[in-house]
Every structure is written in structure tokens, then in C-alpha cells.
Amino acid sequence: GKYGNALSFDGVNDYVNIPANSSVGNLTSNLTISAWVFLNDITGVRTIWETAESPSSNLGLSFKVIDGRLWLATKGVIVYFSLTATVPTGVWVHVAAVLDSGFDATFFVDGVQKDTITHTVGGNANTTQATFIGAATDNGTTPVRYWMNGRIDNVRIYNRSLTPAEIQSDMNTAVGAADTQAPTAP
């Protein structure tokens, strides 16, 4: 991993399932997601993190790499955000997405702000379903597509918008060491 051990995904059927949890699934319009990723390929869709859609309400949040570009989608009122700069393969890259209350999404690659995308509508990501690292779901319970092909390390999810300085601090501090230095995660 980037710091210690990482999760390794084969691009076929590997994933981490975080059971339904009100702390993880109860994300509103202010949030930050970050992780270190090592992509083996960028063909198609590679999921970093996803809160599953609630079948009855279509709520959730997805953070992916699609054809080499970072992508964030809230699924309450479907709003897609896409980064124009590409994410390289074969090296560790720190990626982060910040969504603020105005539904502006700001993307960071290796601690550097790359894009801010503004939308006039949005929806929260509240869901009572599971969260997945490395795969996406159609039904809220079973990962079925968009498998990660590579490694993921130091995933962080916040229920607020982090500043650029806080993102850089997270990037330079392992998760275990960050407990006393970084902002409190939900």
C-alpha cells in the first residue's frame, strides 16, 4: 500500500462490503471523499467507493474513475460531476472529491485542485443500504459491476467539505496516524 497495507482488487469480483451504517450512509450535500489509488488500467468504469442505492428511493453516492477521469455522482437528484484531467495508471495517486452545500464538486489529484464543477440542483446521499469499496451495485445489496482493477489505500469519508490544506494533510498522513491530526470523520 501507499502507507502499510492496501486493498487489492482483481477487476473481476473483489470488493469490500461495509454493512448498512447510519454514520457511513448518512452523507448530505457537504462531504469529502479521498483515497490513495493505484490503477492497473483505466478502461471503462473503476469504482473507488459507493454507497448503495436504496431501491425505493434511488439515494446514494458514487466515486469512480471512468476512462481515466474522476467522477462523482449523487443519486438523490442525479447529479454527475466529472474531472477533465486524467488519473494515471501504474503509480500511487491521491484522489479527492469535495461536494459543498451549493452542489459544487471540486476534485483534487495529488493534493492539487484540478476542477470545480457547479450544478444548480442536487440531492443528498442518505441511504440505509451497504457501502462498497471496489465495486458498484444496482440493487442496494449485491456488488454487480464496475470492479476496481488495482489497489486502494487510506479511504476517508467526511460529512463536511474539507479545505485544500486539510486534503493535503490527509494525503501526507496515514489513516492510523491521522486520528489525532485530521478532522473527525463520521
Salt bridges, closest charged atoms under 4 A:
ASP41 OD1 - ARG46 NH2 2.90
GLU50 OE1 - LYS64 NZ 3.05
GLU50 OE1 - LYS75 NZ 3.20
GLU53 OE2 - LYS75 NZ 3.30
ASP138 OD1 - ARG145 NH2 2.75
GLU166 OE2 - ARG160 NH2 2.70
ASP170 OD1 - ARG156 NE 3.67
